[in-house]
Amino acid sequence: MKKVEIAITTEFIKLDSLLKFAGAAETGGEAKEAVQNGEVLYNGEVCTMRGKKVRPGDKVTYAGVEITVK
């Protein structure tokens, strides 16, 4: 599993935007579909809300990539 740390300068980032920003998904459309299809784990649980607010300290996993938000 590849681990990536992403630093954000805002209070939160939306889940689908994070996947694209971190490079786990190539496009916003791919990120949207992955979330809606239940392929994304948010803090260890399946999350199907693409607008989910991801804050520092949260972990998101998709396609063998674990993203930690700082």
C-alpha positions in Angstrom: 0.0 0.0 0.0 1.3 3.4 -1.0 1.1 6.1 1.7 0.7 9.7 0.9 0.5 12.7 3.2 -1.4 15.8 1.9 -1.3 19.1 3.7 -4.3 21.4 3.3 -4.5 25.1 4.2 -8.2 25.2 4.6 -10.5 23.7 7.3 -11.5 20.8 5.1 -11.3 19.3 1.5 -14.2 17.4 -0.1 -13.6 13.7 -0.5 -13.7 13.6 -4.3 -11.4 16.6 -4.6 -8.9 15.0 -2.2 -8.7 11.9 -4.4 -7.9 14.0 -7.4 -5.5 16.3 -5.6 -3.6 13.4 -4.1 -3.3 11.8 -7.5 -5.2 8.6 -6.4 -7.8 9.4 -9.1 -6.8 10.8 -12.5 -9.9 12.8 -13.0 -12.7 14.3 -11.0 -15.1 12.0 -12.8 -13.1 9.0 -11.8 -13.0 10.2 -8.2 -16.8 10.8 -8.2 -17.5 7.3 -9.6 -15.2 5.6 -7.1 -16.9 7.3 -4.1 -20.4 6.6 -5.4 -19.5 2.9 -6.1 -18.3 2.4 -2.5 -14.7 1.9 -3.4 -13.3 4.6 -1.0 -12.7 4.1 2.7 -12.9 7.1 5.0 -11.3 6.4 8.4 -11.6 2.7 7.7 -15.3 2.7 6.7 -16.9 2.8 3.2 -18.1 6.3 2.4 -20.4 7.1 -0.6 -20.7 10.8 0.0 -18.4 12.6 -2.4 -18.9 15.9 -0.7 -17.8 14.4 2.7 -15.6 17.0 4.5 -12.2 15.5 5.1 -10.2 17.3 7.8 -6.6 17.1 9.1 -6.1 13.7 10.9 -8.5 11.8 8.6 -7.4 8.9 6.5 -8.8 8.0 3.1 -8.0 4.8 1.2 -8.6 4.1 -2.5 -7.0 1.8 -5.1 -4.0 0.8 -2.9 -3.3 4.4 -1.8 -3.7 5.5 1.8 -4.0 9.3 2.1 -3.4 11.0 5.4 -4.6 14.7 5.6 -2.3 17.0 7.6 
